[in-house]
Amino acid sequence: TIKIMKLVQQIRKSYFPTYFTIDSGPHICIICEEKNLKNLLKNLKDNKITNFIVNKPSIGAKLINTHLF
C-alpha cells in the first residue's frame, strides 16, 4: 500500500496528474485522466504491480420509473 502511494506521488510530481484514495482495507484507487492511462499502467507494471482493475466513469445516477424488486 505504501509503495503504491509513494509511486503515485512520484508520477504526479514528475509526469502527469494522478491521485490515490483508499477505501477500508488495503485497496487503493488511482485516479488519472484517460489520456494518461497507458502511461500509468506502464509505470505500475514497471514497478511490479500487476494486480489491478481499470474502471471508467459511468453514465451517472438517474431516476427510473420501475421498481427494482
CHARMM-style PDB file with segment names, atoms N, HN, CA, C and O in Angstrom:
ATOM      1  N   THR     1       0.825  -1.187   0.000  1.00  0.00      PROA
ATOM      2  CA  THR     1       0.000   0.000   0.000  1.00  0.00      PROA
ATOM      3  C   THR     1       0.872   1.254   0.000  1.00  0.00      PROA
ATOM      4  O   THR     1       0.660   2.165  -0.800  1.00  0.00      PROA
ATOM      5  N   ILE     2       1.832   1.294   0.882  1.00  0.00      PROA
ATOM      6  HN  ILE     2       2.004   0.554   1.533  1.00  0.00      PROA
ATOM      7  CA  ILE     2       2.724   2.457   0.968  1.00  0.00      PROA
ATOM      8  C   ILE     2       3.524   2.610  -0.324  1.00  0.00      PROA
ATOM      9  O   ILE     2       3.733   3.726  -0.800  1.00  0.00      PROA
ATOM     10  N   LYS     3       3.970   1.494  -0.886  1.00  0.00      PROA
ATOM     11  HN  LYS     3       3.801   0.587  -0.499  1.00  0.00      PROA
ATOM     12  CA  LYS     3       4.740   1.534  -2.142  1.00  0.00      PROA
ATOM     13  C   LYS     3       3.916   2.196  -3.249  1.00  0.00      PROA
ATOM     14  O   LYS     3       4.428   3.037  -3.987  1.00  0.00      PROA
ATOM     15  N   ILE     4       2.659   1.822  -3.361  1.00  0.00      PROA
ATOM     16  HN  ILE     4       2.243   1.139  -2.761  1.00  0.00      PROA
ATOM     17  CA  ILE     4       1.800   2.386  -4.403  1.00  0.00      PROA
ATOM     18  C   ILE     4       1.539   3.862  -4.133  1.00  0.00      PROA
ATOM     19  O   ILE     4       1.549   4.669  -5.063  1.00  0.00      PROA
ATOM     20  N   MET     5       1.310   4.223  -2.890  1.00  0.00      PROA
ATOM     21  HN  MET     5       1.302   3.568  -2.135  1.00  0.00      PROA
ATOM     22  CA  MET     5       1.082   5.629  -2.550  1.00  0.00      PROA
ATOM     23  C   MET     5       2.282   6.479  -2.952  1.00  0.00      PROA
ATOM     24  O   MET     5       2.118   7.550  -3.536  1.00  0.00      PROA
ATOM     25  N   LYS     6       3.486   6.008  -2.642  1.00  0.00      PROA
ATOM     26  HN  LYS     6       3.620   5.138  -2.167  1.00  0.00      PROA
ATOM     27  CA  LYS     6       4.700   6.746  -2.994  1.00  0.00      PROA
ATOM     28  C   LYS     6       4.902   6.800  -4.507  1.00  0.00      PROA
ATOM     29  O   LYS     6       5.347   7.816  -5.041  1.00  0.00      PROA
ATOM     30  N   LEU     7       4.576   5.710  -5.193  1.00  0.00      PROA
ATOM     31  HN  LEU     7       4.214   4.884  -4.759  1.00  0.00      PROA
ATOM     32  CA  LEU     7       4.694   5.687  -6.647  1.00  0.00      PROA
ATOM     33  C   LEU     7       3.759   6.714  -7.282  1.00  0.00      PROA
ATOM     34  O   LEU     7       4.165   7.445  -8.185  1.00  0.00      PROA
ATOM     35  N   VAL     8       2.526   6.773  -6.822  1.00  0.00      PROA
ATOM     36  HN  VAL     8       2.197   6.179  -6.088  1.00  0.00      PROA
ATOM     37  CA  VAL     8       1.561   7.738  -7.360  1.00  0.00      PROA
ATOM     38  C   VAL     8       2.047   9.168  -7.122  1.00  0.00      PROA
ATOM     39  O   VAL     8       1.924  10.018  -8.003  1.00  0.00      PROA
ATOM     40  N   GLN     9       2.589   9.432  -5.955  1.00  0.00      PROA
ATOM     41  HN  GLN     9       2.688   8.741  -5.239  1.00  0.00      PROA
ATOM     42  CA  GLN     9       3.126  10.759  -5.669  1.00  0.00      PROA
ATOM     43  C   GLN     9       4.283  11.096  -6.604  1.00  0.00      PROA
ATOM     44  O   GLN     9       4.404  12.229  -7.071  1.00  0.00      PROA
ATOM     45  N   GLN    10       5.122  10.119  -6.871  1.00  0.00      PROA
ATOM     46  HN  GLN    10       5.024   9.199  -6.492  1.00  0.00      PROA
ATOM     47  CA  GLN    10       6.255  10.320  -7.779  1.00  0.00      PROA
ATOM     48  C   GLN    10       5.766  10.586  -9.202  1.00  0.00      PROA
ATOM     49  O   GLN    10       6.268  11.487  -9.875  1.00  0.00      PROA
ATOM     50  N   ILE    11       4.792   9.807  -9.658  1.00  0.00      PROA
ATOM     51  HN  ILE    11       4.384   9.076  -9.112  1.00  0.00      PROA
ATOM     52  CA  ILE    11       4.248  10.004 -11.008  1.00  0.00      PROA
ATOM     53  C   ILE    11       3.645  11.402 -11.118  1.00  0.00      PROA
ATOM     54  O   ILE    11       3.861  12.098 -12.110  1.00  0.00      PROA
ATOM     55  N   ARG    12       2.882  11.816 -10.092  1.00  0.00      PROA
ATOM     56  HN  ARG    12       2.706  11.251  -9.286  1.00  0.00      PROA
ATOM     57  CA  ARG    12       2.252  13.133 -10.112  1.00  0.00      PROA
ATOM     58  C   ARG    12       3.300  14.243 -10.160  1.00  0.00      PROA
ATOM     59  O   ARG    12       3.132  15.235 -10.869  1.00  0.00      PROA
ATOM     60  N   LYS    13       4.363  14.070  -9.412  1.00  0.00      PROA
ATOM     61  HN  LYS    13       4.499  13.264  -8.836  1.00  0.00      PROA
ATOM     62  CA  LYS    13       5.411  15.093  -9.343  1.00  0.00      PROA
ATOM     63  C   LYS    13       6.211  15.177 -10.647  1.00  0.00      PROA
ATOM     64  O   LYS    13       6.614  16.266 -11.055  1.00  0.00      PROA
ATOM     65  N   SER    14       6.440  14.044 -11.297  1.00  0.00      PROA
ATOM     66  HN  SER    14       6.112  13.160 -10.966  1.00  0.00      PROA
ATOM     67  CA  SER    14       7.352  14.000 -12.445  1.00  0.00      PROA
ATOM     68  C   SER    14       6.674  13.955 -13.814  1.00  0.00      PROA
ATOM     69  O   SER    14       7.263  14.400 -14.800  1.00  0.00      PROA
ATOM     70  N   TYR    15       5.446  13.427 -13.898  1.00  0.00      PROA
ATOM     71  HN  TYR    15       4.968  13.065 -13.098  1.00  0.00      PROA
ATOM     72  CA  TYR    15       4.900  13.146 -15.218  1.00  0.00      PROA
ATOM     73  C   TYR    15       3.534  13.784 -15.482  1.00  0.00      PROA
ATOM     74  O   TYR    15       3.424  14.652 -16.348  1.00  0.00      PROA
ATOM     75  N   PHE    16       2.510  13.380 -14.765  1.00  0.00      PROA
ATOM     76  HN  PHE    16       2.599  12.675 -14.062  1.00  0.00      PROA
ATOM     77  CA  PHE    16       1.155  13.850 -15.050  1.00  0.00      PROA
ATOM     78  C   PHE    16       0.302  13.764 -13.795  1.00  0.00      PROA
ATOM     79  O   PHE    16       0.638  13.035 -12.862  1.00  0.00      PROA
ATOM     80  N   PRO    17      -0.801  14.503 -13.768  1.00  0.00      PROA
ATOM     81  CA  PRO    17      -1.672  14.477 -12.586  1.00  0.00      PROA
ATOM     82  C   PRO    17      -2.259  13.088 -12.347  1.00  0.00      PROA
ATOM     83  O   PRO    17      -2.931  12.529 -13.214  1.00  0.00      PROA
ATOM     84  N   THR    18      -2.004  12.557 -11.200  1.00  0.00      PROA
ATOM     85  HN  THR    18      -1.458  13.011 -10.496  1.00  0.00      PROA
ATOM     86  CA  THR    18      -2.583  11.281 -10.777  1.00  0.00      PROA
ATOM     87  C   THR    18      -2.704  11.305  -9.259  1.00  0.00      PROA
ATOM     88  O   THR    18      -1.863  11.872  -8.562  1.00  0.00      PROA
ATOM     89  N   TYR    19      -3.759  10.682  -8.764  1.00  0.00      PROA
ATOM     90  HN  TYR    19      -4.442  10.221  -9.331  1.00  0.00      PROA
ATOM     91  CA  TYR    19      -4.068  10.757  -7.336  1.00  0.00      PROA
ATOM     92  C   TYR    19      -4.517   9.390  -6.849  1.00  0.00      PROA
ATOM     93  O   TYR    19      -4.854   8.518  -7.649  1.00  0.00      PROA
ATOM     94  N   PHE    20      -4.520   9.208  -5.549  1.00  0.00      PROA
ATOM     95  HN  PHE    20      -4.247   9.917  -4.898  1.00  0.00      PROA
ATOM     96  CA  PHE    20      -4.999   7.951  -4.990  1.00  0.00      PROA
ATOM     97  C   PHE    20      -5.988   8.229  -3.877  1.00  0.00      PROA
ATOM     98  O   PHE    20      -5.977   9.294  -3.260  1.00  0.00      PROA
ATOM     99  N   THR    21      -6.835   7.257  -3.636  1.00  0.00      PROA
ATOM    100  HN  THR    21      -6.844   6.392  -4.136  1.00  0.00      PROA
ATOM    101  CA  THR    21      -7.731   7.262  -2.495  1.00  0.00      PROA
ATOM    102  C   THR    21      -7.766   5.841  -1.962  1.00  0.00      PROA
ATOM    103  O   THR    21      -7.538   4.891  -2.711  1.00  0.00      PROA
ATOM    104  N   ILE    22      -8.046   5.688  -0.688  1.00  0.00      PROA
ATOM    105  HN  ILE    22      -8.231   6.459  -0.080  1.00  0.00      PROA
ATOM    106  CA  ILE    22      -8.019   4.373  -0.063  1.00  0.00      PROA
ATOM    107  C   ILE    22      -9.363   4.104   0.585  1.00  0.00      PROA
ATOM    108  O   ILE    22      -9.876   4.939   1.330  1.00  0.00      PROA
ATOM    109  N   ASP    23      -9.940   2.934   0.305  1.00  0.00      PROA
ATOM    110  HN  ASP    23      -9.523   2.255  -0.300  1.00  0.00      PROA
ATOM    111  CA  ASP    23     -11.158   2.537   0.999  1.00  0.00      PROA
ATOM    112  C   ASP    23     -10.755   1.774   2.256  1.00  0.00      PROA
ATOM    113  O   ASP    23      -9.574   1.729   2.600  1.00  0.00      PROA
ATOM    114  N   SER    24     -11.699   1.190   2.928  1.00  0.00      PROA
ATOM    115  HN  SER    24     -12.658   1.227   2.649  1.00  0.00      PROA
ATOM    116  CA  SER    24     -11.340   0.419   4.121  1.00  0.00      PROA
ATOM    117  C   SER    24     -10.602  -0.842   3.685  1.00  0.00      PROA
ATOM    118  O   SER    24     -11.126  -1.639   2.907  1.00  0.00      PROA
ATOM    119  N   GLY    25      -9.426  -1.012   4.173  1.00  0.00      PROA
ATOM    120  HN  GLY    25      -9.000  -0.365   4.805  1.00  0.00      PROA
ATOM    121  CA  GLY    25      -8.626  -2.155   3.785  1.00  0.00      PROA
ATOM    122  C   GLY    25      -7.456  -1.744   2.923  1.00  0.00      PROA
ATOM    123  O   GLY    25      -7.140  -0.558   2.825  1.00  0.00      PROA
ATOM    124  N   PRO    26      -6.813  -2.706   2.299  1.00  0.00      PROA
ATOM    125  CA  PRO    26      -5.582  -2.429   1.560  1.00  0.00      PROA
ATOM    126  C   PRO    26      -5.807  -2.004   0.103  1.00  0.00      PROA
ATOM    127  O   PRO    26      -4.855  -1.982  -0.677  1.00  0.00      PROA
ATOM    128  N   HSD    27      -7.023  -1.673  -0.272  1.00  0.00      PROA
ATOM    129  HN  HSD    27      -7.796  -1.691   0.362  1.00  0.00      PROA
ATOM    130  CA  HSD    27      -7.317  -1.351  -1.670  1.00  0.00      PROA
ATOM    131  C   HSD    27      -7.086   0.130  -1.943  1.00  0.00      PROA
ATOM    132  O   HSD    27      -7.602   0.996  -1.235  1.00  0.00      PROA
ATOM    133  N   ILE    28      -6.306   0.403  -2.974  1.00  0.00      PROA
ATOM    134  HN  ILE    28      -5.887  -0.300  -3.549  1.00  0.00      PROA
ATOM    135  CA  ILE    28      -6.028   1.777  -3.377  1.00  0.00      PROA
ATOM    136  C   ILE    28      -6.689   2.024  -4.727  1.00  0.00      PROA
ATOM    137  O   ILE    28      -6.565   1.213  -5.645  1.00  0.00      PROA
ATOM    138  N   CYS    29      -7.383   3.134  -4.841  1.00  0.00      PROA
ATOM    139  HN  CYS    29      -7.484   3.793  -4.096  1.00  0.00      PROA
ATOM    140  CA  CYS    29      -7.951   3.555  -6.124  1.00  0.00      PROA
ATOM    141  C   CYS    29      -7.061   4.680  -6.648  1.00  0.00      PROA
ATOM    142  O   CYS    29      -6.823   5.671  -5.958  1.00  0.00      PROA
ATOM    143  N   ILE    30      -6.578   4.513  -7.870  1.00  0.00      PROA
ATOM    144  HN  ILE    30      -6.772   3.708  -8.430  1.00  0.00      PROA
ATOM    145  CA  ILE    30      -5.730   5.519  -8.501  1.00  0.00      PROA
ATOM    146  C   ILE    30      -6.563   6.228  -9.551  1.00  0.00      PROA
ATOM    147  O   ILE    30      -7.246   5.590 -10.352  1.00  0.00      PROA
ATOM    148  N   ILE    31      -6.504   7.540  -9.541  1.00  0.00      PROA
ATOM    149  HN  ILE    31      -5.949   8.058  -8.891  1.00  0.00      PROA
ATOM    150  CA  ILE    31      -7.321   8.350 -10.440  1.00  0.00      PROA
ATOM    151  C   ILE    31      -6.405   9.129 -11.369  1.00  0.00      PROA
ATOM    152  O   ILE    31      -5.467   9.795 -10.932  1.00  0.00      PROA
ATOM    153  N   CYS    32      -6.701   9.029 -12.679  1.00  0.00      PROA
ATOM    154  HN  CYS    32      -7.463   8.488 -13.034  1.00  0.00      PROA
ATOM    155  CA  CYS    32      -5.972   9.826 -13.665  1.00  0.00      PROA
ATOM    156  C   CYS    32      -6.887  10.075 -14.860  1.00  0.00      PROA
ATOM    157  O   CYS    32      -7.937   9.445 -14.991  1.00  0.00      PROA
ATOM    158  N   GLU    33      -6.484  10.987 -15.719  1.00  0.00      PROA
ATOM    159  HN  GLU    33      -5.631  11.498 -15.613  1.00  0.00      PROA
ATOM    160  CA  GLU    33      -7.235  11.234 -16.948  1.00  0.00      PROA
ATOM    161  C   GLU    33      -6.995  10.074 -17.912  1.00  0.00      PROA
ATOM    162  O   GLU    33      -5.944   9.433 -17.888  1.00  0.00      PROA
ATOM    163  N   GLU    34      -7.987   9.819 -18.754  1.00  0.00      PROA
ATOM    164  HN  GLU    34      -8.841  10.339 -18.773  1.00  0.00      PROA
ATOM    165  CA  GLU    34      -7.884   8.683 -19.680  1.00  0.00      PROA
ATOM    166  C   GLU    34      -6.687   8.815 -20.613  1.00  0.00      PROA
ATOM    167  O   GLU    34      -6.089   7.813 -21.005  1.00  0.00      PROA
ATOM    168  N   LYS    35      -6.337  10.043 -20.969  1.00  0.00      PROA
ATOM    169  HN  LYS    35      -6.822  10.857 -20.651  1.00  0.00      PROA
ATOM    170  CA  LYS    35      -5.190  10.242 -21.869  1.00  0.00      PROA
ATOM    171  C   LYS    35      -3.870   9.777 -21.237  1.00  0.00      PROA
ATOM    172  O   LYS    35      -2.892   9.552 -21.951  1.00  0.00      PROA
ATOM    173  N   ASN    36      -3.834   9.632 -19.916  1.00  0.00      PROA
ATOM    174  HN  ASN    36      -4.628   9.815 -19.336  1.00  0.00      PROA
ATOM    175  CA  ASN    36      -2.623   9.192 -19.217  1.00  0.00      PROA
ATOM    176  C   ASN    36      -2.688   7.741 -18.758  1.00  0.00      PROA
ATOM    177  O   ASN    36      -1.760   7.257 -18.110  1.00  0.00      PROA
ATOM    178  N   LEU    37      -3.768   7.044 -19.085  1.00  0.00      PROA
ATOM    179  HN  LEU    37      -4.521   7.437 -19.611  1.00  0.00      PROA
ATOM    180  CA  LEU    37      -3.965   5.683 -18.588  1.00  0.00      PROA
ATOM    181  C   LEU    37      -2.860   4.730 -19.025  1.00  0.00      PROA
ATOM    182  O   LEU    37      -2.352   3.969 -18.201  1.00  0.00      PROA
ATOM    183  N   LYS    38      -2.478   4.752 -20.291  1.00  0.00      PROA
ATOM    184  HN  LYS    38      -2.890   5.370 -20.960  1.00  0.00      PROA
ATOM    185  CA  LYS    38      -1.427   3.836 -20.766  1.00  0.00      PROA
ATOM    186  C   LYS    38      -0.112   4.079 -20.026  1.00  0.00      PROA
ATOM    187  O   LYS    38       0.585   3.132 -19.660  1.00  0.00      PROA
ATOM    188  N   ASN    39       0.218   5.330 -19.812  1.00  0.00      PROA
ATOM    189  HN  ASN    39      -0.347   6.099 -20.109  1.00  0.00      PROA
ATOM    190  CA  ASN    39       1.456   5.645 -19.081  1.00  0.00      PROA
ATOM    191  C   ASN    39       1.366   5.204 -17.629  1.00  0.00      PROA
ATOM    192  O   ASN    39       2.352   4.725 -17.068  1.00  0.00      PROA
ATOM    193  N   LEU    40       0.199   5.357 -17.014  1.00  0.00      PROA
ATOM    194  HN  LEU    40      -0.601   5.746 -17.470  1.00  0.00      PROA
ATOM    195  CA  LEU    40       0.022   4.910 -15.638  1.00  0.00      PROA
ATOM    196  C   LEU    40       0.190   3.400 -15.542  1.00  0.00      PROA
ATOM    197  O   LEU    40       0.904   2.912 -14.666  1.00  0.00      PROA
ATOM    198  N   LEU    41      -0.460   2.657 -16.430  1.00  0.00      PROA
ATOM    199  HN  LEU    41      -1.041   3.053 -17.141  1.00  0.00      PROA
ATOM    200  CA  LEU    41      -0.356   1.194 -16.413  1.00  0.00      PROA
ATOM    201  C   LEU    41       1.075   0.747 -16.636  1.00  0.00      PROA
ATOM    202  O   LEU    41       1.534  -0.208 -16.010  1.00  0.00      PROA
ATOM    203  N   LYS    42       1.784   1.431 -17.527  1.00  0.00      PROA
ATOM    204  HN  LYS    42       1.411   2.207 -18.036  1.00  0.00      PROA
ATOM    205  CA  LYS    42       3.195   1.093 -17.764  1.00  0.00      PROA
ATOM    206  C   LYS    42       4.018   1.317 -16.490  1.00  0.00      PROA
ATOM    207  O   LYS    42       4.850   0.485 -16.130  1.00  0.00      PROA
ATOM    208  N   ASN    43       3.785   2.429 -15.822  1.00  0.00      PROA
ATOM    209  HN  ASN    43       3.109   3.105 -16.114  1.00  0.00      PROA
ATOM    210  CA  ASN    43       4.503   2.702 -14.569  1.00  0.00      PROA
ATOM    211  C   ASN    43       4.200   1.651 -13.514  1.00  0.00      PROA
ATOM    212  O   ASN    43       5.100   1.220 -12.793  1.00  0.00      PROA
ATOM    213  N   LEU    44       2.955   1.237 -13.415  1.00  0.00      PROA
ATOM    214  HN  LEU    44       2.224   1.587 -14.001  1.00  0.00      PROA
ATOM    215  CA  LEU    44       2.592   0.202 -12.440  1.00  0.00      PROA
ATOM    216  C   LEU    44       3.299  -1.109 -12.765  1.00  0.00      PROA
ATOM    217  O   LEU    44       3.886  -1.739 -11.886  1.00  0.00      PROA
ATOM    218  N   LYS    45       3.242  -1.516 -14.034  1.00  0.00      PROA
ATOM    219  HN  LYS    45       2.765  -1.003 -14.748  1.00  0.00      PROA
ATOM    220  CA  LYS    45       3.882  -2.774 -14.443  1.00  0.00      PROA
ATOM    221  C   LYS    45       5.400  -2.713 -14.261  1.00  0.00      PROA
ATOM    222  O   LYS    45       6.019  -3.691 -13.843  1.00  0.00      PROA
ATOM    223  N   ASP    46       5.991  -1.567 -14.576  1.00  0.00      PROA
ATOM    224  HN  ASP    46       5.488  -0.772 -14.916  1.00  0.00      PROA
ATOM    225  CA  ASP    46       7.441  -1.401 -14.406  1.00  0.00      PROA
ATOM    226  C   ASP    46       7.849  -1.537 -12.940  1.00  0.00      PROA
ATOM    227  O   ASP    46       8.989  -1.890 -12.635  1.00  0.00      PROA
ATOM    228  N   ASN    47       6.922  -1.258 -12.050  1.00  0.00      PROA
ATOM    229  HN  ASN    47       5.997  -0.972 -12.298  1.00  0.00      PROA
ATOM    230  CA  ASN    47       7.193  -1.361 -10.608  1.00  0.00      PROA
ATOM    231  C   ASN    47       6.625  -2.646 -10.015  1.00  0.00      PROA
ATOM    232  O   ASN    47       6.403  -2.748  -8.809  1.00  0.00      PROA
ATOM    233  N   LYS    48       6.395  -3.628 -10.894  1.00  0.00      PROA
ATOM    234  HN  LYS    48       6.576  -3.545 -11.874  1.00  0.00      PROA
ATOM    235  CA  LYS    48       5.947  -4.966 -10.493  1.00  0.00      PROA
ATOM    236  C   LYS    48       4.595  -4.972  -9.784  1.00  0.00      PROA
ATOM    237  O   LYS    48       4.344  -5.809  -8.917  1.00  0.00      PROA
ATOM    238  N   ILE    49       3.731  -4.038 -10.158  1.00  0.00      PROA
ATOM    239  HN  ILE    49       3.935  -3.358 -10.862  1.00  0.00      PROA
ATOM    240  CA  ILE    49       2.354  -4.015  -9.665  1.00  0.00      PROA
ATOM    241  C   ILE    49       1.492  -4.508 -10.816  1.00  0.00      PROA
ATOM    242  O   ILE    49       1.296  -3.803 -11.806  1.00  0.00      PROA
ATOM    243  N   THR    50       0.983  -5.717 -10.678  1.00  0.00      PROA
ATOM    244  HN  THR    50       1.143  -6.290  -9.873  1.00  0.00      PROA
ATOM    245  CA  THR    50       0.287  -6.349 -11.802  1.00  0.00      PROA
ATOM    246  C   THR    50      -1.161  -6.702 -11.504  1.00  0.00      PROA
ATOM    247  O   THR    50      -1.888  -7.122 -12.404  1.00  0.00      PROA
ATOM    248  N   ASN    51      -1.586  -6.542 -10.286  1.00  0.00      PROA
ATOM    249  HN  ASN    51      -0.995  -6.200  -9.554  1.00  0.00      PROA
ATOM    250  CA  ASN    51      -2.955  -6.911  -9.931  1.00  0.00      PROA
ATOM    251  C   ASN    51      -3.788  -5.640  -9.809  1.00  0.00      PROA
ATOM    252  O   ASN    51      -3.807  -5.002  -8.756  1.00  0.00      PROA
ATOM    253  N   PHE    52      -4.473  -5.276 -10.884  1.00  0.00      PROA
ATOM    254  HN  PHE    52      -4.458  -5.794 -11.739  1.00  0.00      PROA
ATOM    255  CA  PHE    52      -5.283  -4.067 -10.867  1.00  0.00      PROA
ATOM    256  C   PHE    52      -6.492  -4.218 -11.781  1.00  0.00      PROA
ATOM    257  O   PHE    52      -6.524  -5.081 -12.658  1.00  0.00      PROA
ATOM    258  N   ILE    53      -7.471  -3.375 -11.561  1.00  0.00      PROA
ATOM    259  HN  ILE    53      -7.445  -2.674 -10.849  1.00  0.00      PROA
ATOM    260  CA  ILE    53      -8.703  -3.330 -12.358  1.00  0.00      PROA
ATOM    261  C   ILE    53      -8.849  -1.904 -12.868  1.00  0.00      PROA
ATOM    262  O   ILE    53      -8.715  -0.955 -12.096  1.00  0.00      PROA
ATOM    263  N   VAL    54      -9.121  -1.743 -14.151  1.00  0.00      PROA
ATOM    264  HN  VAL    54      -9.230  -2.514 -14.779  1.00  0.00      PROA
ATOM    265  CA  VAL    54      -9.324  -0.420 -14.733  1.00  0.00      PROA
ATOM    266  C   VAL    54     -10.826  -0.151 -14.791  1.00  0.00      PROA
ATOM    267  O   VAL    54     -11.585  -0.934 -15.363  1.00  0.00      PROA
ATOM    268  N   ASN    55     -11.242   0.956 -14.197  1.00  0.00      PROA
ATOM    269  HN  ASN    55     -10.626   1.592 -13.732  1.00  0.00      PROA
ATOM    270  CA  ASN    55     -12.639   1.397 -14.240  1.00  0.00      PROA
ATOM    271  C   ASN    55     -12.719   2.731 -14.955  1.00  0.00      PROA
ATOM    272  O   ASN    55     -11.761   3.504 -14.963  1.00  0.00      PROA
ATOM    273  N   LYS    56     -13.857   2.991 -15.549  1.00  0.00      PROA
ATOM    274  HN  LYS    56     -14.635   2.363 -15.543  1.00  0.00      PROA
ATOM    275  CA  LYS    56     -14.100   4.272 -16.220  1.00  0.00      PROA
ATOM    276  C   LYS    56     -15.404   4.850 -15.706  1.00  0.00      PROA
ATOM    277  O   LYS    56     -16.236   4.119 -15.167  1.00  0.00      PROA
ATOM    278  N   PRO    57     -15.592   6.150 -15.864  1.00  0.00      PROA
ATOM    279  CA  PRO    57     -16.833   6.765 -15.393  1.00  0.00      PROA
ATOM    280  C   PRO    57     -18.055   6.128 -16.045  1.00  0.00      PROA
ATOM    281  O   PRO    57     -18.025   5.725 -17.208  1.00  0.00      PROA
ATOM    282  N   SER    58     -19.099   6.051 -15.288  1.00  0.00      PROA
ATOM    283  HN  SER    58     -19.124   6.378 -14.344  1.00  0.00      PROA
ATOM    284  CA  SER    58     -20.357   5.503 -15.791  1.00  0.00      PROA
ATOM    285  C   SER    58     -21.232   6.650 -16.302  1.00  0.00      PROA
ATOM    286  O   SER    58     -20.799   7.800 -16.370  1.00  0.00      PROA
ATOM    287  N   ILE    59     -22.451   6.312 -16.653  1.00  0.00      PROA
ATOM    288  HN  ILE    59     -22.803   5.378 -16.598  1.00  0.00      PROA
ATOM    289  CA  ILE    59     -23.369   7.340 -17.135  1.00  0.00      PROA
ATOM    290  C   ILE    59     -23.903   8.197 -15.998  1.00  0.00      PROA
ATOM    291  O   ILE    59     -24.511   9.239 -16.244  1.00  0.00      PROA
ATOM    292  N   GLY    60     -23.686   7.777 -14.763  1.00  0.00      PROA
ATOM    293  HN  GLY    60     -23.192   6.931 -14.563  1.00  0.00      PROA
ATOM    294  CA  GLY    60     -24.115   8.551 -13.610  1.00  0.00      PROA
ATOM    295  C   GLY    60     -25.467   8.104 -13.085  1.00  0.00      PROA
ATOM    296  O   GLY    60     -26.094   7.193 -13.625  1.00  0.00      PROA
ATOM    297  N   ALA    61     -25.897   8.756 -12.031  1.00  0.00      PROA
ATOM    298  HN  ALA    61     -25.388   9.496 -11.592  1.00  0.00      PROA
ATOM    299  CA  ALA    61     -27.175   8.418 -11.408  1.00  0.00      PROA
ATOM    300  C   ALA    61     -28.331   8.922 -12.267  1.00  0.00      PROA
ATOM    301  O   ALA    61     -28.217   9.931 -12.964  1.00  0.00      PROA
ATOM    302  N   LYS    62     -29.437   8.202 -12.202  1.00  0.00      PROA
ATOM    303  HN  LYS    62     -29.530   7.383 -11.637  1.00  0.00      PROA
ATOM    304  CA  LYS    62     -30.629   8.640 -12.942  1.00  0.00      PROA
ATOM    305  C   LYS    62     -31.863   8.098 -12.223  1.00  0.00      PROA
ATOM    306  O   LYS    62     -31.789   7.113 -11.490  1.00  0.00      PROA
ATOM    307  N   LEU    63     -32.973   8.748 -12.444  1.00  0.00      PROA
ATOM    308  HN  LEU    63     -33.033   9.548 -13.040  1.00  0.00      PROA
ATOM    309  CA  LEU    63     -34.241   8.296 -11.891  1.00  0.00      PROA
ATOM    310  C   LEU    63     -34.855   7.260 -12.817  1.00  0.00      PROA
ATOM    311  O   LEU    63     -34.770   7.381 -14.040  1.00  0.00      PROA
ATOM    312  N   ILE    64     -35.468   6.249 -12.236  1.00  0.00      PROA
ATOM    313  HN  ILE    64     -35.537   6.151 -11.243  1.00  0.00      PROA
ATOM    314  CA  ILE    64     -36.162   5.236 -13.039  1.00  0.00      PROA
ATOM    315  C   ILE    64     -37.605   5.142 -12.549  1.00  0.00      PROA
ATOM    316  O   ILE    64     -37.901   5.479 -11.403  1.00  0.00      PROA
ATOM    317  N   ASN    65     -38.491   4.686 -13.414  1.00  0.00      PROA
ATOM    318  HN  ASN    65     -38.251   4.412 -14.345  1.00  0.00      PROA
ATOM    319  CA  ASN    65     -39.908   4.569 -13.072  1.00  0.00      PROA
ATOM    320  C   ASN    65     -40.300   3.175 -12.633  1.00  0.00      PROA
ATOM    321  O   ASN    65     -41.430   2.966 -12.190  1.00  0.00      PROA
ATOM    322  N   THR    66     -39.397   2.216 -12.745  1.00  0.00      PROA
ATOM    323  HN  THR    66     -38.480   2.386 -13.104  1.00  0.00      PROA
ATOM    324  CA  THR    66     -39.731   0.846 -12.379  1.00  0.00      PROA
ATOM    325  C   THR    66     -39.109   0.489 -11.046  1.00  0.00      PROA
ATOM    326  O   THR    66     -38.058   1.009 -10.673  1.00  0.00      PROA
ATOM    327  N   HSD    67     -39.775  -0.409 -10.334  1.00  0.00      PROA
ATOM    328  HN  HSD    67     -40.629  -0.832 -10.637  1.00  0.00      PROA
ATOM    329  CA  HSD    67     -39.277  -0.850  -9.044  1.00  0.00      PROA
ATOM    330  C   HSD    67     -38.193  -1.902  -9.263  1.00  0.00      PROA
ATOM    331  O   HSD    67     -38.274  -2.682 -10.212  1.00  0.00      PROA
ATOM    332  N   LEU    68     -37.200  -1.932  -8.414  1.00  0.00      PROA
ATOM    333  HN  LEU    68     -37.134  -1.299  -7.644  1.00  0.00      PROA
ATOM    334  CA  LEU    68     -36.081  -2.861  -8.593  1.00  0.00      PROA
ATOM    335  C   LEU    68     -36.403  -4.277  -8.162  1.00  0.00      PROA
ATOM    336  O   LEU    68     -35.698  -5.201  -8.568  1.00  0.00      PROA
ATOM    337  N   PHE    69     -37.444  -4.496  -7.352  1.00  0.00      PROA
ATOM    338  HN  PHE    69     -38.018  -3.746  -7.023  1.00  0.00      PROA
ATOM    339  CA  PHE    69     -37.727  -5.823  -6.838  1.00  0.00      PROA
ATOM    340  C   PHE    69     -39.069  -6.325  -7.272  1.00  0.00      PROA
ATOM    341  OT1 PHE    69     -39.457  -7.439  -6.916  1.00  0.00      PROA
TER     342      PHE     69
END
